[in-house]
């Protein structure tokens, strides 16, 4: 028995050692395949084979050095590089600045070439040396240019990023009467520069990482050190590191993958295409996520009241900003509850309607073949279809379809006796209220919640509406955005943060940042609440 056991253990040990050897051999083979070859032709063939003989891969062979004896290859992707930088690079390499000696010391050779680039009046401070294909492909696919040499296993990568990009223009989805008229673009570096122009602070830190096995999309984390909550930053890093997906084409991918709650109609991450809005969020202690390829920047944590705040609230007087904020909150409840209230009052609680109005509604509904709930459901569905059609059609025809189509269908439906005129008024009021919402995401939530509220009103009347509202309150009270309660500063109630919730106090009163978002350096203004400019020392005419 002892001999058999010893032999069995010996076989197990032998198999494990063999498996480990195979793994090491495979790893060594992969590492060996990733290293650049010492022949330029082999490197070019490897690049062509890996990129599938793509027609946008440009490969140029030139001879450099004092006697033009050193063979070099220039590899880049057409459309991703700045053509002017490529011309400067080619000119710097071809200029006989100094003699480049081909030696066995690869590092010394590349250092000589870097010096040639610098002496050739080319800004080559962003150059780096490479020795493997992984780094080469990662750089070339992002717009850099690779310089490889015949007889060398080390090359140089030069930053030549450029190509055609959309210029900084006015935001499309967030129009403003007063304030900056510039919006983010699809270029990550342009977006970060727009934020840095707003906040010229060395504590504005930026971290960039690549996400997506196929797309390798650059995602930047931006925050202000000393104001942001370090736990929130660490949580953002942890959630981003947990993402394992093949592609990230828009910030919506990141939002859905790192948000706290998936099955909720309410957005738990704020997005904006305005640099001034993102800068204001950063100054409150939030974290911004910028994704390359999209003009919409994410900020976290997000709160419910944040979706009713507009940048213009802070550019105008406090009284105007407060009035408009109440108007948006009223539009939120109108867009969500107007059809359900109409159903509940006309079907269950007629005694709550004034008699003249009740007689008028009864006369309008005479001959209508559908119950009030079916009538409301039909009109709301038709309007949603028309709005979606207007959004997807070209701009020239989209607005005409949405406006004319709604008007014509509404008038025709009333004249045909399918719906009442009162229902058309309610549906129109509901639609206009959803357009008042400054955030498209919250507007979508209102449109989704409208239908279950209509079902509850059709079954239970006003009691069903109250049940629905209580369910929404409980749901939103349990939501979190990166550990911060979604309904703050109402639940939990924070008296100090009421200055910028339903009301917007003057700037003299907004002396501190939100408590649960920024727990350090919360003092924004040192002046007390009642301090006013002293007019006694103003010059007199």
C-alpha positions as CSV (number, residue, x, y, z in Angstrom):
1,X,0.0,0.0,0.0
2,X,2.8,2.4,0.9
3,X,4.6,1.7,-2.5
4,X,1.4,2.3,-4.5
5,X,0.6,5.5,-2.6
6,X,4.2,6.8,-3.1
7,X,4.0,6.0,-6.8
8,X,0.6,7.7,-7.1
9,X,2.0,10.9,-5.5
10,X,5.0,10.7,-7.7
11,X,2.8,10.6,-10.8
12,X,0.7,13.6,-9.6
13,X,3.8,15.6,-8.9
14,X,5.2,14.8,-12.3
15,X,2.0,15.9,-14.0
16,X,1.8,19.1,-12.1
17,X,5.4,19.9,-12.9
18,X,4.8,19.2,-16.6
19,X,1.7,21.4,-16.6
20,X,3.6,24.2,-15.0
21,X,6.4,23.7,-17.5
22,X,3.9,23.9,-20.4
23,X,2.4,27.1,-18.9
24,X,5.8,28.7,-18.6
25,X,6.8,27.6,-22.1
26,X,3.5,29.0,-23.5
27,X,4.0,32.2,-21.6
28,X,7.6,32.4,-22.8
29,X,6.5,31.8,-26.4
30,X,3.9,34.5,-26.2
31,X,6.4,36.9,-24.7
32,X,8.9,36.0,-27.4
33,X,6.3,36.6,-30.1
34,X,5.4,40.0,-28.6
35,X,9.0,41.3,-28.8
36,X,10.0,43.3,-31.8
37,X,12.2,41.6,-34.4
38,X,15.7,42.8,-35.3
39,X,14.7,42.9,-39.0
40,X,12.5,45.8,-40.2
41,X,10.9,43.7,-42.9
42,X,9.7,41.1,-40.4
43,X,8.3,43.8,-38.1
44,X,6.3,45.3,-41.1
45,X,5.0,41.9,-42.1
46,X,3.9,41.2,-38.5
47,X,2.1,44.6,-38.3
48,X,0.4,44.0,-41.7
49,X,-0.7,40.5,-40.7
50,X,-2.1,41.6,-37.4
51,X,-4.0,44.6,-38.8
52,X,-5.4,42.5,-41.7
53,X,-3.7,44.4,-44.5
54,X,-5.9,47.4,-43.7
55,X,-5.8,50.1,-46.3
56,X,-5.5,52.9,-43.8
57,X,-2.2,51.6,-42.4
58,X,0.6,53.7,-43.9
59,X,4.2,52.3,-44.0
60,X,7.0,54.3,-45.3
61,X,10.7,53.2,-45.5
62,X,13.4,55.9,-45.4
63,X,17.1,56.0,-44.8
64,X,18.5,58.2,-42.1
65,X,21.9,59.2,-40.7
66,X,24.7,61.2,-42.2
67,X,25.4,58.7,-45.0
68,X,21.8,57.5,-45.3
69,X,22.9,53.9,-44.3
70,X,20.3,53.2,-41.6
71,X,17.0,51.9,-42.8
72,X,13.9,53.0,-40.8
73,X,10.2,52.4,-41.2
74,X,7.4,54.9,-40.3
75,X,4.1,53.3,-39.4
76,X,0.9,55.2,-38.7
77,X,-2.9,55.1,-39.3
78,X,-4.2,57.5,-41.9
79,X,-7.0,59.6,-40.4
80,X,-5.9,59.3,-36.8
81,X,-2.7,61.4,-37.1
82,X,-2.0,65.1,-37.7
83,X,-0.6,65.3,-41.2
84,X,1.4,68.4,-40.3
85,X,3.1,66.5,-37.5
86,X,3.9,63.6,-39.9
87,X,5.5,66.1,-42.4
88,X,7.6,67.6,-39.6
89,X,8.6,64.1,-38.4
90,X,9.7,63.0,-41.9
91,X,11.7,66.2,-42.4
92,X,13.4,65.9,-39.1
93,X,14.5,62.3,-39.8
94,X,15.7,63.1,-43.3
95,X,17.7,66.2,-42.3
96,X,21.4,65.4,-41.8
97,X,21.5,66.9,-38.4
98,X,24.2,64.6,-37.0
99,X,25.7,61.2,-37.8
100,X,23.8,58.3,-36.3
101,X,26.0,55.3,-35.7
102,X,24.5,51.9,-35.8
103,X,25.7,50.1,-32.7
104,X,24.8,47.0,-30.7
105,X,23.6,49.1,-27.8
106,X,20.0,49.5,-28.7
107,X,19.2,52.1,-26.0
108,X,22.0,54.3,-27.1
109,X,20.9,54.1,-30.7
110,X,17.3,55.2,-29.9
111,X,18.6,58.0,-27.7
112,X,20.5,59.3,-30.7
113,X,17.4,59.3,-32.9
114,X,15.5,61.2,-30.2
115,X,18.2,63.8,-30.2
116,X,17.9,64.1,-33.9
117,X,14.2,64.7,-33.6
118,X,14.7,67.4,-31.1
119,X,17.4,69.1,-33.2
120,X,15.2,68.9,-36.2
121,X,12.8,71.4,-34.7
122,X,10.2,68.7,-33.9
123,X,8.5,68.8,-30.6
124,X,9.4,65.3,-29.5
125,X,9.0,65.6,-25.8
126,X,6.2,63.1,-26.0
127,X,8.4,60.4,-27.6
128,X,8.9,57.1,-25.9
129,X,10.8,53.9,-26.7
130,X,9.0,50.6,-27.3
131,X,10.3,47.1,-27.6
132,X,7.1,44.9,-28.1
133,X,4.2,44.7,-30.4
134,X,1.6,45.2,-27.7
135,X,2.8,48.7,-26.9
136,X,3.2,49.4,-30.6
137,X,-0.4,48.5,-31.5
138,X,-1.8,50.3,-28.5
139,X,0.0,53.5,-29.5
140,X,-0.6,53.3,-33.3
141,X,-4.3,52.6,-32.9
142,X,-4.6,55.7,-30.7
143,X,-3.0,58.0,-33.3
144,X,0.8,57.8,-32.5
145,X,3.5,57.1,-35.1
146,X,6.0,54.2,-34.8
147,X,9.6,54.5,-36.0
148,X,11.3,51.1,-36.4
149,X,14.9,50.4,-37.4
150,X,16.5,47.7,-39.4
151,X,18.8,45.7,-37.1
152,X,17.3,47.0,-33.9
153,X,14.8,45.4,-31.5
154,X,13.7,48.7,-30.1
155,X,11.7,51.5,-31.7
156,X,10.4,55.0,-31.0
157,X,6.8,56.1,-30.6
158,X,6.0,59.8,-31.4
159,X,2.8,61.5,-30.4
160,X,1.2,62.6,-33.6
161,X,-2.5,62.4,-32.6
162,X,-4.8,64.5,-34.7
163,X,-7.2,63.9,-37.6
164,X,-10.6,65.4,-38.3
165,X,-12.6,66.3,-35.1
166,X,-15.7,68.2,-34.4
167,X,-15.1,71.7,-33.2
168,X,-16.4,73.1,-29.9
169,X,-19.9,74.3,-30.6
170,X,-23.0,75.2,-28.7
171,X,-24.6,72.3,-26.8
172,X,-27.4,70.6,-28.6
173,X,-29.5,69.2,-25.7
174,X,-28.9,71.8,-23.0
175,X,-29.8,75.2,-24.4
176,X,-29.1,78.3,-22.3
177,X,-30.2,81.9,-22.6
178,X,-27.5,83.2,-20.3
179,X,-24.1,81.5,-19.7
180,X,-21.3,80.0,-21.7
181,X,-22.3,78.8,-25.2
182,X,-19.7,76.0,-25.5
183,X,-20.3,72.2,-25.2
184,X,-18.2,69.1,-25.0
185,X,-17.1,67.2,-28.1
186,X,-16.2,63.6,-28.9
187,X,-12.5,64.1,-28.2
188,X,-11.4,63.3,-24.6
189,X,-8.5,65.8,-24.5
190,X,-10.7,68.6,-25.8
191,X,-13.2,67.9,-23.1
192,X,-10.6,67.8,-20.3
193,X,-9.2,71.1,-21.5
194,X,-12.6,72.7,-21.5
195,X,-13.0,71.8,-17.8
196,X,-9.5,73.0,-16.9
197,X,-10.2,76.3,-18.5
198,X,-13.1,76.7,-16.0
199,X,-11.1,75.5,-13.0
200,X,-7.5,76.6,-13.1
201,X,-6.5,74.7,-9.9
202,X,-3.5,72.4,-9.5
203,X,-5.8,70.2,-7.3
204,X,-7.9,69.3,-10.3
205,X,-6.6,65.8,-10.8
206,X,-7.2,63.5,-13.7
207,X,-6.8,59.7,-14.0
208,X,-7.2,57.8,-17.3
209,X,-7.7,54.1,-17.9
210,X,-8.6,51.9,-20.9
211,X,-11.8,49.9,-20.8
212,X,-13.1,47.5,-23.4
213,X,-11.2,44.5,-24.7
214,X,-11.8,45.4,-28.3
215,X,-12.3,49.2,-28.3
216,X,-9.7,50.1,-25.6
217,X,-11.8,53.2,-24.9
218,X,-10.1,55.9,-22.8
219,X,-12.1,56.8,-19.6
220,X,-11.0,59.7,-17.5
221,X,-11.8,60.2,-13.8
222,X,-11.7,63.9,-12.9
223,X,-12.0,65.4,-9.4
224,X,-10.7,68.2,-7.2
225,X,-8.3,66.9,-4.5
226,X,-9.1,68.4,-1.1
227,X,-12.8,68.8,-1.9
228,X,-13.9,65.4,-3.1
229,X,-14.7,62.6,-0.7
230,X,-11.9,60.1,-1.0
231,X,-14.2,57.2,-0.4
232,X,-16.3,58.1,-3.4
233,X,-13.2,58.3,-5.6
234,X,-12.0,54.9,-4.4
235,X,-15.5,53.5,-5.1
236,X,-15.5,54.8,-8.6
237,X,-12.1,53.3,-9.2
238,X,-13.2,49.9,-7.8
239,X,-16.4,49.8,-10.0
240,X,-14.5,50.8,-13.1
241,X,-11.9,48.1,-12.5
242,X,-14.7,45.6,-12.2
243,X,-15.9,46.2,-15.7
244,X,-15.0,43.4,-18.2
245,X,-16.7,44.1,-21.5
246,X,-15.5,44.0,-25.1
247,X,-16.6,47.5,-26.1
248,X,-17.5,50.9,-24.7
249,X,-18.9,53.2,-27.4
250,X,-20.7,55.8,-25.2
251,X,-20.8,56.9,-21.6
252,X,-24.2,55.1,-21.3
253,X,-22.2,51.9,-21.2
254,X,-20.2,53.0,-18.2
255,X,-23.3,54.5,-16.5
256,X,-25.2,51.2,-16.6
257,X,-22.2,49.1,-15.6
258,X,-21.4,51.1,-12.4
259,X,-24.7,52.5,-11.3
260,X,-26.1,51.5,-7.9
261,X,-29.5,50.3,-9.0
262,X,-30.5,49.0,-12.4
263,X,-34.2,48.3,-12.1
264,X,-35.4,51.9,-11.4
265,X,-36.9,54.5,-13.6
266,X,-34.8,57.3,-12.0
267,X,-31.3,58.0,-13.2
268,X,-28.7,57.6,-10.5
269,X,-25.8,59.3,-12.4
270,X,-26.1,62.8,-13.8
271,X,-24.8,63.6,-17.4
272,X,-24.2,66.9,-19.1
273,X,-22.6,68.2,-22.3
274,X,-21.8,71.6,-20.7
275,X,-18.4,72.3,-19.3
276,X,-19.7,74.9,-16.8
277,X,-22.2,72.4,-15.4
278,X,-19.5,69.7,-14.9
279,X,-17.2,72.3,-13.4
280,X,-19.9,73.3,-10.9
281,X,-20.4,69.6,-9.9
282,X,-16.7,69.2,-9.4
283,X,-16.6,72.3,-7.1
284,X,-19.3,70.7,-5.0
285,X,-17.2,67.6,-4.5
286,X,-18.5,65.3,-7.1
287,X,-16.5,63.0,-9.5
288,X,-16.7,63.4,-13.3
289,X,-16.3,60.6,-15.8
290,X,-15.2,61.6,-19.3
291,X,-15.5,58.9,-22.0
292,X,-13.6,59.3,-25.3
293,X,-16.0,59.4,-28.2
294,X,-19.0,61.0,-26.6
295,X,-19.8,64.6,-25.5
296,X,-21.9,63.5,-22.5
297,X,-19.9,63.6,-19.2
298,X,-21.1,61.6,-16.2
299,X,-21.0,63.0,-12.7
300,X,-21.5,61.1,-9.4
301,X,-23.0,61.0,-6.8
302,X,-26.4,62.2,-8.1
303,X,-29.4,63.4,-6.1
304,X,-33.1,63.7,-7.0
305,X,-33.2,67.5,-6.7
306,X,-30.1,67.9,-8.9
307,X,-32.2,67.1,-12.0
308,X,-34.3,70.2,-11.5
309,X,-31.3,72.5,-11.2
310,X,-30.1,74.3,-14.3
311,X,-27.0,76.3,-14.7
312,X,-29.0,79.4,-15.5
313,X,-30.4,79.3,-11.9
314,X,-27.0,80.5,-10.7
315,X,-26.4,83.0,-13.5
316,X,-29.6,85.0,-12.8
317,X,-31.0,86.5,-9.6
318,X,-32.0,84.2,-6.8
319,X,-35.7,85.0,-7.0
320,X,-35.9,84.1,-10.7
321,X,-33.9,80.9,-10.2
322,X,-36.2,79.9,-7.3
323,X,-39.4,80.6,-9.3
324,X,-38.2,78.6,-12.3
325,X,-37.1,75.7,-10.1
326,X,-40.6,75.5,-8.6
327,X,-42.0,75.6,-12.1
328,X,-40.0,72.6,-13.1
329,X,-41.0,70.6,-10.0
330,X,-44.6,71.4,-10.7
331,X,-44.2,70.3,-14.3
332,X,-42.7,67.0,-13.0
333,X,-45.9,66.2,-11.0
334,X,-48.1,67.5,-13.8
335,X,-46.5,65.3,-16.4
336,X,-46.7,62.3,-14.2
337,X,-50.2,62.7,-12.6
338,X,-52.4,64.8,-14.9
339,X,-53.9,61.8,-16.9
340,X,-54.3,59.7,-13.8
341,X,-56.0,62.6,-11.9
342,X,-58.4,63.1,-14.9
343,X,-59.2,59.4,-14.9
344,X,-59.8,59.2,-11.1
345,X,-62.0,62.4,-11.0
346,X,-64.2,61.5,-14.0
347,X,-64.6,57.8,-13.2
348,X,-64.7,57.7,-9.3
349,X,-64.9,61.2,-7.7
350,X,-67.3,63.3,-9.8
351,X,-68.4,65.1,-6.6
352,X,-65.0,66.8,-6.5
353,X,-65.5,68.5,-9.9
354,X,-67.4,71.8,-10.0
355,X,-70.9,71.3,-11.5
356,X,-70.5,73.5,-14.6
357,X,-67.3,71.7,-15.5
358,X,-68.8,68.3,-14.8
359,X,-71.7,69.0,-17.1
360,X,-69.3,70.2,-19.8
361,X,-67.2,67.0,-19.5
362,X,-70.3,64.8,-19.5
363,X,-71.5,66.5,-22.7
364,X,-68.1,66.0,-24.3
365,X,-68.0,62.3,-23.4
366,X,-71.5,61.6,-24.8
367,X,-71.0,59.2,-27.7
368,X,-67.4,58.3,-26.8
369,X,-67.2,54.5,-27.2
370,X,-64.3,53.9,-24.8
371,X,-64.0,54.2,-21.1
372,X,-61.9,57.1,-19.9
373,X,-58.9,54.9,-19.1
374,X,-58.8,53.4,-22.6
375,X,-59.3,56.9,-24.0
376,X,-56.3,58.2,-22.0
377,X,-54.2,55.2,-22.8
378,X,-54.9,55.4,-26.5
379,X,-54.0,59.1,-26.7
380,X,-50.9,58.8,-24.6
381,X,-49.6,55.9,-26.7
382,X,-50.3,57.8,-30.0
383,X,-48.5,60.9,-28.7
384,X,-45.4,58.8,-27.6
385,X,-45.3,57.2,-31.0
386,X,-45.4,60.6,-32.7
387,X,-42.7,62.0,-30.4
388,X,-40.4,59.1,-31.1
389,X,-41.0,59.4,-34.8
390,X,-40.2,63.1,-34.7
391,X,-37.0,62.4,-32.8
392,X,-35.8,59.7,-35.3
393,X,-36.7,61.5,-38.5
394,X,-34.4,64.2,-40.0
395,X,-34.6,67.5,-38.3
396,X,-36.3,69.3,-41.2
397,X,-39.2,66.9,-41.2
398,X,-39.1,65.7,-37.6
399,X,-40.6,68.8,-36.0
400,X,-43.3,69.1,-38.7
401,X,-44.3,65.5,-38.1
402,X,-44.4,65.8,-34.3
403,X,-46.4,69.1,-34.3
404,X,-48.6,68.8,-37.3
405,X,-49.2,65.1,-36.8
406,X,-50.3,65.6,-33.2
407,X,-52.5,68.6,-34.1
408,X,-54.2,66.8,-37.0
409,X,-54.7,63.5,-35.2
410,X,-56.1,65.3,-32.1
411,X,-58.6,67.3,-34.1
412,X,-59.6,64.4,-36.2
413,X,-60.1,62.1,-33.2
414,X,-62.3,64.7,-31.5
415,X,-64.4,65.2,-34.6
416,X,-64.7,61.4,-35.2
417,X,-66.0,61.0,-31.6
418,X,-63.2,58.7,-30.6
419,X,-61.9,60.9,-27.8
420,X,-63.2,64.0,-25.9
421,X,-61.8,67.5,-26.2
422,X,-60.9,67.4,-22.5
423,X,-58.7,64.4,-23.0
424,X,-56.8,66.1,-25.8
425,X,-56.2,69.1,-23.5
426,X,-54.9,66.8,-20.7
427,X,-52.6,64.9,-23.1
428,X,-51.2,68.2,-24.5
429,X,-50.7,69.6,-21.0
430,X,-48.9,66.4,-20.1
431,X,-46.6,66.5,-23.1
432,X,-45.7,70.2,-22.6
433,X,-44.9,69.5,-18.9
434,X,-42.4,66.8,-19.9
435,X,-40.6,69.2,-22.2
436,X,-40.1,71.5,-19.3
437,X,-37.8,69.0,-17.6
438,X,-34.2,70.1,-18.0
439,X,-32.9,66.6,-17.8
440,X,-33.8,64.2,-20.6
441,X,-33.3,61.2,-18.3
442,X,-35.7,62.5,-15.7
443,X,-38.2,63.3,-18.5
444,X,-38.0,59.6,-19.6
445,X,-38.7,58.6,-16.0
446,X,-41.8,60.8,-15.9
447,X,-43.1,59.3,-19.2
448,X,-42.6,55.7,-17.8
449,X,-44.2,56.4,-14.5
450,X,-47.3,58.0,-16.1
451,X,-48.7,54.7,-17.3
452,X,-48.6,52.7,-14.0
453,X,-50.2,55.7,-12.3
454,X,-53.0,55.6,-14.9
455,X,-53.6,51.9,-14.2
456,X,-53.8,52.6,-10.4
457,X,-56.2,55.5,-10.9
458,X,-58.4,53.4,-13.2
459,X,-58.6,50.6,-10.5
460,X,-58.7,52.5,-7.2
461,X,-59.2,56.2,-8.1
462,X,-57.5,58.7,-5.9
463,X,-56.5,56.0,-3.4
464,X,-54.6,54.3,-6.2
465,X,-52.7,57.5,-6.9
466,X,-51.8,57.9,-3.3
467,X,-50.6,54.2,-3.2
468,X,-48.4,54.9,-6.2
469,X,-47.0,58.1,-4.7
470,X,-46.2,56.3,-1.5
471,X,-44.5,53.5,-3.4
472,X,-42.4,56.1,-5.3
473,X,-41.4,57.8,-2.0
474,X,-40.3,54.5,-0.5
475,X,-38.4,53.6,-3.6
476,X,-36.5,56.8,-3.9
477,X,-35.8,56.9,-0.2
478,X,-34.0,53.5,-0.6
479,X,-32.0,54.6,-3.6
480,X,-28.3,55.3,-3.3
481,X,-25.8,56.9,-5.6
482,X,-22.3,55.8,-4.7
483,X,-23.3,55.6,-1.1
484,X,-25.1,59.0,-0.9
485,X,-28.9,58.9,-0.3
486,X,-30.8,59.8,-3.5
487,X,-33.3,62.1,-1.7
488,X,-30.8,64.1,0.2
489,X,-31.2,66.8,1.6
490,X,-34.9,65.9,2.2
491,X,-34.3,62.3,3.3
492,X,-32.2,62.4,5.4
493,X,-33.2,66.0,6.1
494,X,-30.2,68.4,6.2
495,X,-31.1,71.9,7.2
496,X,-27.8,73.4,6.0
497,X,-28.4,72.1,2.4
498,X,-31.9,73.6,2.0
499,X,-30.3,76.7,0.8
500,X,-29.9,75.1,-2.7
501,X,-32.8,72.6,-2.8
502,X,-36.3,73.8,-3.4
503,X,-35.1,77.4,-3.0
504,X,-32.0,79.0,-4.4
505,X,-30.6,81.5,-1.9
506,X,-28.4,84.4,-3.0
507,X,-24.7,83.7,-3.3
508,X,-24.1,85.4,0.0
509,X,-26.2,82.6,1.6
510,X,-24.6,79.7,-0.2
511,X,-21.5,79.6,1.9
512,X,-21.0,75.8,2.2
513,X,-21.0,72.8,0.0
514,X,-23.5,69.9,0.3
515,X,-22.8,68.0,3.5
516,X,-23.1,64.4,2.4
517,X,-21.2,64.9,-0.9
518,X,-18.2,66.9,0.3
519,X,-17.3,66.1,3.9
520,X,-14.1,68.1,3.9
521,X,-13.4,71.7,2.9
522,X,-17.1,72.4,3.0
523,X,-16.7,76.2,3.4
524,X,-17.3,77.9,0.0
525,X,-17.5,81.5,1.2
526,X,-16.2,83.0,4.3
527,X,-18.7,85.9,4.4
528,X,-21.7,85.5,6.8
529,X,-25.3,85.1,5.5
530,X,-26.3,88.7,6.2
531,X,-23.2,90.5,5.0
532,X,-23.9,93.0,2.2
533,X,-21.7,95.4,0.3
534,X,-21.3,98.6,2.3
535,X,-22.8,101.3,0.1
536,X,-21.7,104.2,2.4
537,X,-18.3,104.3,0.9
538,X,-19.4,104.2,-2.7
539,X,-18.4,107.3,-4.8
540,X,-21.0,109.9,-5.1
541,X,-21.7,111.8,-8.3
